[in-house]
Each structure stands twice: as C-alpha cells, then as structure tokens.
Amino acid sequence: MYHFPSFWCWASIPLVDSIKALEIQLSEEHRSVIEGLVASGRFLSAEDAVLQGVRLLAANERLRSHVQIGIDQAERGDVYDHDTVFAQLKAMASQAVADNG
C-alpha cells in the first residue's frame, strides 16, 4: 500500500451537478487555493471554482487538439506562406469593419 508523504493532506469537495454528484480528493494546497478564491469573492462556492478549472482544462484539451491538427498538416506539407495568410487576415478584418462599421 502506498503511503502519502506527511505534507499530503486530503480534502474532499463534493461536486454536484444536475445529473450526478462526483466526489474528488484534493491536496491541502489545492483545497487552500479554492478556499482562498471563494473567500476573496472570486467564486461563490468551491463548486464554482472547480467547475471553472474543469472548463479551462477542457479548453486546453481543445487547443491541444487544434495544435496537433496544425502539426499534422505541416508534416504533410499542407501549409500556407505568410503572405497568403496575412492577405486573408486583412481581407477578413476589412470585411468585419465593413459589416460592423
């Protein structure tokens, strides 16, 4: 059986959602971070803070997936030179200004 170092302290924060509850174990350090965020008013509850963390993790994973798509395209030689990219960006910006201006 693995024994955690003495500095490792477990804290349980239940996450409730409309479908089912999930209980997670956090180190004392992570629990303190969440409690500090709630105490400062940044989040209304520990659940809100943890859910924001999960949202950021999901966004990070989506970004990682998009980066991998770009890497795969570059490895296949499916790339554009910078002049083409910037011309397309300028055209998009001009169109956005025209649409909103």
CORURWO-V254960 format. One record per backbone hydrogen bond with DSSP energy under -0.5 kcal/mol. NH is the residue of the N-H (numbers start at 1). CO is the residue of the C=O. E is the energy in kcal/mol with one decimal. If there is no record, write none. Layout:
{{NH:CO:E} {NH:CO:E}}
//
This chain:
{{4:2:-0.5} {8:5:-1.9} {9:7:-0.6} {11:26:-2.0} {13:11:-0.5} {13:24:-1.4} {15:22:-3.0} {16:14:-0.6} {17:20:-0.5} {22:15:-2.7} {24:13:-1.1} {26:11:-2.8} {28:9:-0.6} {31:27:-2.5} {32:28:-2.5} {33:29:-1.9} {34:30:-2.3} {35:31:-2.9} {36:32:-2.5} {37:33:-2.2} {38:34:-2.2} {39:35:-2.8} {40:36:-2.1} {41:38:-1.2} {42:37:-1.3} {43:37:-1.3} {49:45:-1.8} {50:46:-2.7} {51:47:-2.9} {52:48:-2.0} {53:49:-1.8} {54:50:-2.3} {55:51:-2.6} {56:52:-2.4} {57:53:-2.2} {58:54:-2.6} {59:55:-2.5} {60:56:-2.5} {61:57:-2.2} {62:58:-2.2} {63:59:-2.5} {64:60:-2.6} {65:61:-2.0} {66:62:-2.3} {67:63:-2.7} {68:64:-2.2} {69:65:-1.9} {70:66:-2.1} {71:67:-2.5} {72:68:-2.8} {73:69:-2.5} {74:70:-2.5} {75:71:-2.5} {76:72:-1.4} {77:73:-0.5} {77:74:-1.1} {78:73:-2.7} {79:77:-1.7} {85:81:-1.9} {86:82:-2.8} {87:83:-2.0} {88:84:-2.2} {89:85:-2.4} {90:86:-2.5} {91:87:-2.1} {92:88:-2.3} {93:89:-2.6} {94:90:-2.7} {95:91:-2.2} {96:92:-2.3} {97:93:-2.4} {98:94:-2.3} {99:95:-2.5} {100:96:-1.9} {101:97:-1.7}}
//
